[in-house]
Amino acid sequence: MSILAGKKIIVTGVANKKSIAWGCAKAIADQGAEIIYTYQNDRMKKNLVKLVGEDAHMFELDVASDEKIAEAFAAIKEKFDTIDGLVHSIAFANKEELSGNVTEITRDGFQLAQDISAYSLLAVSKYAAPLMTEGGSIVTMTYMGSERSIPNYNMMGIAKAALEAEVRYLATELAPKNIRVNAISAGAIKTLAVTGVKDYQSLLSLSEERTPDKVAVTIEEVGNSCAFLLSPLATGIIGDVIYVDKGVHLS
Ligand SMILES: NC(=O)c1ccc[n+]([C@@H]2O[C@H](COP(=O)([O-])OP(=O)(O)OC[C@H]3O[C@@H](n4cnc5c(N)ncnc54)[C@H](O)[C@@H]3O)[C@@H](O)[C@H]2O)c1
């Protein structure tokens, strides 16, 4: 069974083959969807081309700029007219905001992290929703540092708390248009983004040791759950944060 056959889905945030978004893209493609990739900048485009080839559908989308967001979605609309889903797998904070004390977080560092990691979901949803004329599904990526004080996760935990609140408000706004919005709270996985967190090895070992079988979650497992949330099998799930961490949040 291909649960996403005939669907057109935007996948943001593939930086390399370790990216959670890459796990999502593989699972979504396996389920029969056509993927519309977006990349942050030329450097990320080169990495993406290595993974998907020159002929894949790719659009530049830097969420730091309203203009670039508008341009990207205009180009996507022109080529595809409508879409059925969007994976938001984007976050950024300065290294200084991912170590030490939260009382040292600067105003600029706070704004940057909130802008790229949380506001961006609202910004892209604004443009994605009108393209989902037959309904759709939006999935973002969060981490349990939003609800617990995880050493050094600091600013990103604060941004993820905002992101999760956005999921609930967006879900309420868009549900009447048959668009569902949910988040996956993934266990820690070694990606480019995670290496920005000071002593990230502890974050990773925490996510491995606390699983009941001592095996950390993979991007493929997160991807499969993402494909499910994008699919009609998940129509009962609205505005939720689904843990895909192999039970780490239980202890
Ligand atoms: N790796 C983990 O342990 C983990 C756990 C839970 C949640 N997450 C979340 O998963 C998501 C993906 O991160 P990842 O771990 O796969 O790391 P990653 O580094 O592979 O992906 C992060 C992506 O964000 C993109 N990005 C950053 N700034 C951007 C901008 N201005 N415009 C457009 N894109 C931008 C990067 O290009 C990159 O593709 C993030 O939201 C992250 O917080 C990660």
The ligand as an ORCA input file, in Angstrom:
! r2SCAN-3c Opt
* xyz 0 1
  N      18.873     15.981     15.510
  C      18.128     15.908     16.608
  O      18.542     15.328     17.620
  C      16.770     16.518     16.634
  C      15.851     16.077     17.599
  C      14.582     16.637     17.605
  C      14.254     17.615     16.693
  N      15.174     18.036     15.776
  C      14.793     19.078     14.820
  O      14.792     18.538     13.522
  C      14.904     19.605     12.598
  C      15.967     19.252     11.559
  O      17.237     19.255     12.150
  P      18.310     18.105     11.926
  O      18.671     17.598     13.272
  O      17.887     17.191     10.885
  O      19.587     18.948     11.481
  P      20.090     19.444     10.032
  O      21.239     20.342     10.339
  O      20.343     18.299      9.144
  O      18.860     20.276      9.487
  C      18.612     21.604      9.863
  C      18.145     22.306      8.617
  O      17.721     23.638      8.924
  C      18.003     24.391      7.777
  N      17.977     25.821      8.039
  C      18.646     26.510      9.001
  N      18.440     27.843      8.840
  C      17.615     27.982      7.747
  C      17.070     29.081      7.063
  N      17.331     30.345      7.429
  N      16.270     28.855      5.992
  C      16.017     27.592      5.569
  N      16.515     26.498      6.181
  C      17.318     26.693      7.254
  C      19.393     23.929      7.356
  O      19.696     24.281      6.019
  C      19.257     22.428      7.558
  O      18.849     21.810      6.363
  C      15.210     20.851     13.412
  O      14.010     21.558     13.653
  C      15.722     20.261     14.710
  O      15.598     21.145     15.801
  C      16.416     17.495     15.726
*
